[in-house]
């Protein structure tokens, strides 16, 4: 599979300056085509190494697992949902490894949406054996616009806090790493991978993202810098196919899957560098819910203890805040932004 998949449609509105709202959950869903040892969501905590077990208010941690080069979500009744980009195969769930039932894979469609590809970048397959101790997950019936979400993925671990001096007069922009005084900042990633959770908020403007695997209806989150330590997240390599959950009353629902990221003009690979202001694209499962429910019987929901994105160039469907955040002036950052059966 091509490691450099790009998404060609721009977001519906121009990205406005958002220096004070940087969310970090590195959920890069796939390092496709090149061997990578590990991946995980990037979070804005002091070390970026925490959140590797279920949160106190658990949205469905055990239902998310490592699936080849990406992540998958166990829906219940032996069915797994991931992206077509990740594909089928064996998935690690709740400490056990479960094989795909041969011939069970199916790619979802866009339901005849005008001007869109017939197929979308979502893929389901059945397991050969039933996972032990896992409940079903409820699929959201609305897009979750404005909702607080918990993101779970098995992407690249977060690396060093980094600042850049960005020359926005150049086309594309040029990025030079600096020790301090930069006008852009974020995190690099490591070569290791681990399941991790983070938080964010769904933006207000859904849209469509295009890839070699088909158009996908999406909502999005922004990796924003909030001025203090937080669990805000951004996707990175390996996070694609990871689950994004929101709480509807007392019930956690699966809002979407991480399917891509967007960065700024000239930005070092947005799948390996989570820069404040970057975007994570999340497949809007409320749009695809009828197809999913036609394959998987209505689940018993897991009831657990209780934006604008403009000027972005879309990249392939793809942790923590510094203790000192010097020199981030907030200058305009327009963006540049398994196998199947």
C-alpha positions in Angstrom: 0.0 0.0 0.0 1.2 3.5 -0.7 2.6 5.2 2.4 2.1 8.7 0.9 -1.7 8.7 0.4 -3.0 12.2 0.2 -6.5 13.5 0.4 -7.5 16.0 -2.2 -10.5 17.9 -1.0 -10.2 21.0 1.2 -12.2 21.6 4.3 -15.4 23.6 3.8 -14.2 26.8 5.6 -11.0 28.6 6.0 -8.9 27.8 9.1 -8.9 30.7 11.5 -6.0 31.5 13.8 -6.2 29.0 16.7 -3.1 29.3 18.6 -4.9 28.9 21.9 -6.7 25.7 21.0 -4.2 23.0 20.2 -5.3 19.4 20.8 -2.8 16.5 20.7 -3.8 12.9 20.3 -1.4 11.5 17.8 -3.6 9.1 16.1 -1.9 8.4 12.9 -3.6 5.4 11.7 -1.3 3.9 9.3 2.3 3.7 8.5 1.6 2.1 5.2 4.2 0.6 3.0 7.2 0.9 5.3 7.9 -1.3 8.3 7.2 0.4 11.7 7.6 -1.1 15.1 4.8 0.8 16.9 2.3 3.6 16.9 0.0 5.4 19.4 -2.1 8.6 20.0 -0.2 11.7 21.0 -1.4 13.5 24.1 -0.5 16.8 25.7 0.6 15.6 29.2 4.0 16.4 30.8 5.6 13.3 29.5 3.1 12.0 26.8 3.7 8.5 28.1 0.5 7.9 30.1 -3.1 7.0 29.3 -2.1 3.4 28.4 -5.0 1.8 30.3 -8.7 2.5 30.4 -9.8 5.9 31.6 -11.9 6.1 34.8 -15.0 6.8 32.6 -14.3 4.0 30.1 -15.8 4.5 26.6 -14.8 1.0 25.4 -11.0 0.7 25.8 -11.0 -3.2 25.6 -12.9 -3.0 22.3 -10.1 -1.2 20.5 -7.0 -3.1 19.4 -3.9 -3.3 17.4 -4.6 -4.4 13.8 -1.6 -4.9 11.6 -0.3 -1.4 10.7 -3.3 0.3 12.2 -6.1 0.0 14.7 -9.5 -1.6 14.7 -12.7 -1.5 16.9 -14.7 -4.6 17.9 -18.4 -3.8 17.5 -19.8 -7.0 18.8 -21.2 -10.2 17.4 -17.7 -11.1 16.1 -17.5 -8.0 13.8 -14.6 -5.6 13.6 -14.6 -2.1 12.0 -11.5 -0.4 10.7 -10.4 1.5 7.5 -10.0 -0.1 4.1 -6.5 1.4 4.3 -5.7 -0.9 7.3 -7.7 -3.9 5.9 -8.4 -7.2 7.7 -6.2 -9.6 9.6 -5.6 -10.7 13.2 -6.5 -8.1 15.9 -5.3 -7.9 19.5 -8.2 -7.3 21.9 -8.2 -7.3 25.7 -4.9 -9.3 25.7 -6.0 -11.9 23.2 -5.3 -12.3 19.5 -8.2 -13.1 17.2 -8.0 -14.1 13.5 -10.1 -12.8 10.7 -12.7 -15.3 9.3 -11.5 -15.9 5.7 -13.8 -14.3 3.1 -15.7 -12.2 5.6 -14.3 -8.8 4.6 -16.6 -6.1 3.2 -15.9 -2.5 2.2 -18.7 0.0 3.1 -20.3 2.3 0.5 -21.3 6.0 0.4 -24.9 4.9 -0.2 -25.2 6.6 -3.6 -24.3 10.1 -2.3 -24.2 12.4 -5.3 -20.7 13.2 -6.6 -19.0 10.7 -4.3 -17.2 7.5 -4.9 -19.3 4.3 -4.6 -17.0 2.9 -1.9 -15.6 4.5 1.2 -12.5 4.1 3.3 -14.3 1.9 5.9 -13.9 -1.9 6.2 -15.6 -4.6 8.2 -14.7 -8.2 8.8 -15.8 -11.1 11.0 -13.6 -12.9 13.5 -13.2 -16.6 13.4 -13.8 -16.9 17.2 -15.7 -14.7 19.6 -13.5 -12.4 21.8 -13.7 -13.2 25.5 -15.2 -10.7 27.9 -16.2 -7.9 25.4 -19.5 -6.2 25.1 -21.0 -4.7 22.0 -20.5 -1.0 21.1 -23.3 1.4 20.3 -22.9 3.3 17.0 -23.8 7.0 17.2 -26.9 8.2 15.3 -25.7 11.8 15.1 -22.4 13.3 14.0 -21.5 14.6 17.5 -20.8 18.1 16.4 -19.4 20.1 19.4 -19.2 17.0 21.6 -16.4 16.1 23.9 -14.8 12.9 22.7 -12.3 10.3 23.8 -9.9 9.0 21.1 -8.2 5.6 21.4 -5.6 4.4 18.9 -2.4 2.4 18.6 -0.3 4.9 16.9 3.3 6.2 17.2 4.4 7.3 20.7 5.0 11.0 21.2 8.6 12.3 21.1 10.2 15.6 21.8 8.5 18.9 22.0 9.8 20.9 19.0 9.7 24.5 17.8 10.1 25.7 14.3 10.8 29.0 12.7 8.4 29.1 9.8 8.9 31.3 6.7 5.4 31.9 5.5 6.6 34.1 2.6 7.9 31.0 0.9 5.8 28.7 -1.2 5.5 26.1 0.3 6.4 27.4 3.7 9.9 26.5 5.0 10.3 25.0 8.4 13.5 25.3 10.4 13.9 23.7 13.9 14.9 26.1 16.6 15.6 25.7 20.3 13.4 28.7 21.3 11.6 31.6 19.8 9.8 29.7 17.1 6.4 30.7 15.6 5.2 27.1 15.3 5.4 24.2 17.8 4.3 20.7 18.5 5.7 17.1 18.9 7.7 14.7 16.9 7.0 11.0 17.2 9.1 7.9 18.1 9.4 4.6 16.3 7.5 2.8 19.1 3.8 2.1 19.3 1.3 1.6 22.1 -2.4 1.8 22.7 -3.3 5.2 24.3 -6.3 7.4 24.8 -6.7 11.2 24.6 -9.5 13.7 24.4 -10.7 16.4 22.1 -13.9 18.1 20.8 -15.6 17.5 17.5 -15.6 20.6 15.3 -18.7 22.2 13.9 -18.2 21.6 10.1 -18.5 18.1 8.6 -17.3 17.4 5.1 -15.9 14.9 2.7 -12.3 13.6 2.4 -11.0 11.8 -0.7 -8.4 9.0 -0.9 -7.3 6.1 -3.0 -9.7 4.0 -0.9 -12.8 6.2 -1.6 -14.5 9.3 -0.3 -15.4 9.4 3.3 -17.9 11.6 5.2 -16.0 13.1 8.1 -16.0 15.3 11.2 -12.8 16.7 12.6 -10.8 17.7 15.7 -8.1 20.2 16.1 -4.8 19.7 18.0 -4.9 22.8 20.1 -2.5 24.2 22.7 -4.6 25.1 25.8 -1.8 26.7 27.9 -1.7 23.9 30.5 -1.1 20.1 30.7 -4.0 18.3 29.1 -5.0 15.0 27.4 -5.8 16.7 24.1 -4.9 14.4 21.3 -3.9 14.3 17.6 -3.6 11.2 15.4 -0.4 9.8 14.0 0.9 6.7 12.1 -0.9 3.6 13.4 -4.0 5.4 14.8 -6.1 5.0 11.6 -9.0 2.8 12.4 -8.9 3.9 16.0 -12.2 4.7 17.8 -13.6 8.1 18.7 -16.3 7.9 21.4 -18.7 10.4 22.9 -21.1 10.1 25.8 -24.8 10.4 25.0 -26.4 10.7 28.4 -25.0 7.7 30.4 -24.1 5.7 27.3 -20.9 5.8 25.4 -21.3 5.7 21.6 -18.8 5.2 18.8 -18.9 8.5 16.9 -16.3 7.6 14.3 -12.9 6.2 13.3 -9.7 8.2 12.8 -9.0 8.2 9.1 -6.5 11.0 8.4 -4.7 14.1 9.3 -4.0 17.6 7.8 -1.0 19.8 8.4 0.3 23.2 7.3 2.0 24.2 4.1 5.5 22.6 3.9 5.1 21.0 7.4 7.3 18.0 8.1 5.2 14.9 7.6 2.0 15.5 9.6 1.8 11.8 10.3 5.0 12.0 12.2 4.9 15.5 13.6 1.9 16.8 15.5 1.9 20.6 15.2 -0.5 22.7 17.2 -3.3 23.6 14.8 -3.2 20.3 12.9 -6.4 18.4 12.2 -7.5 14.8 12.7 -10.2 13.6 10.4 -12.8 11.2 11.8 -15.2 9.1 9.7 -18.7 10.1 10.7 -20.3 6.8 11.6 -23.8 8.2 11.9 -23.8 8.5 8.1 -22.7 4.9 7.7 -24.7 3.5 10.6 -27.5 1.9 8.5 -25.0 -0.2 6.6 -23.2 -1.2 9.8 -26.4 -2.2 11.5 -27.5 -4.2 8.5 -24.3 -6.3 9.0 -24.2 -6.3 12.8 -27.5 -6.8 14.7 -28.4 -3.8 17.0 -26.0 -4.1 19.9 -26.6 -3.7 23.5 -24.8 -0.4 24.1 -21.8 -0.4 26.4 -23.0 1.7 29.3 -19.9 2.7 31.3 -19.2 4.8 34.3 -20.5 7.7 33.7 -13.8 24.7 14.7 -13.0 26.0 11.6 -10.3 24.3 9.7 -9.1 26.5 6.9 -6.2 26.8 4.5 -5.4 23.1 5.2 -3.9 20.7 2.7 -5.3 17.2 3.4 -3.0 14.4 4.1 -3.4 10.7 4.4 -5.8 9.5 7.0 -3.8 9.6 10.1 1.1 14.3 23.2 1.6 16.6 25.4 2.2 20.1 26.1 5.7 21.5 26.9 6.4 22.6 30.5 7.7 25.8 28.8 6.2 27.0 25.6 8.4 29.9 24.6 8.2 32.0 21.5 5.0 30.6 19.9 3.7 33.9 18.7 0.6 32.7 17.0 1.6 34.0 13.6 -0.9 32.9 10.9 -0.4 29.2 10.1 -2.3 28.6 6.9 -2.2 25.0 6.2 -1.0 22.5 3.7 -2.6 21.0 5.0 -3.3 -6.7 6.6 -4.7 -7.9 4.0 -8.2 -7.9 2.7 -10.6 -10.7 1.8 
